[in-house]
Amino acid sequence: MEVDGVPGVPGNIHCLTVVGQIEGHVLLPSQNKTTKYEHVMPQLVAVEQSSSIEGLLVLLNTVGGDVEAGLAIAEMLASMSKPRVSLVLGGGHSIGMPLAIACDYSFIAHTATVTVHPIRLSGMIIGVPQTYEYLEKMQDRVVKFVVDHSRITEEKYRELMFRTGELARDIGTVLVGKDAVNVGLIDEVGGLKEALQKLQLLTELRRAERNGDKAEASKTKAPRASASKARTPKAEASEAGASKEE
């Protein structure tokens, strides 16, 4: 298989780009650069089912966006069986962070940044306790996913999320390149070369595991074959007669 327009290049890797703002249930203005989750999710299903695609490379440069749409994509990425590697280029802010860490291994460019901050609601809201309880539940979902799919602790993540002083008009933390690795959110600082090398390694390991399973399966079938050879001529004749009657 060859990449379209690039003859001779094997196309066993699918590249998924998450750029601009992650669009959810509300349609954003046409001048906004968006990643539509209803377009991404079928792509992930196709990648999972394709026999020619062995790995997935996720390139991120996003300001965040709809929390539920972002979590939906992240959950699908985390539940895929094929190797996945992510690379944060430019920025992987807000709900873009779960998308980066949902893969098997994550990279961030030296100059790329991630922003950790609490979730917000846009538009008119009802000023009742239930609204704040809903926000807290939404926040807990994001925190749980991040903690489950990275090396950071919940205490450290919440401390970064509610830190004051770094952002002039908001609360939260901006992490540049290596800082995101040091706190345990991203696995390694690197670029496209490192990301592709890691993905190639993961695909080779998965291929070896699958070939190993086939070898084990053939071993388990071998005794059955030898047992069939040891059958008596009478048994073979009776089976032949039964097959003719059918």
Buried (B, 14 or more C-beta within 10 A) or exposed (E): EEEEEEEEEEEBBBEBBBBBBBBBEEEBEEEEEBBBBEEBBEBBEEBBEEEEBBBBBBBBBBBBBBBBBBBBBBEBBBEBEBBBBBBBBBBBBBBBBBBBBBBBBBBBBEEBBBBBBBBEEEEEEEEEEEEEEBBEEBBEBBBEBBBEBBEBEEEBBBEBBEBEEBEEEEBBBBBEBEBBBEBBBBBEBBBEEBBBEBBBBBBEEBEEEEEEEEEEEEEEEEEEEEEEEEEEEEEEEEEEEEEEEE
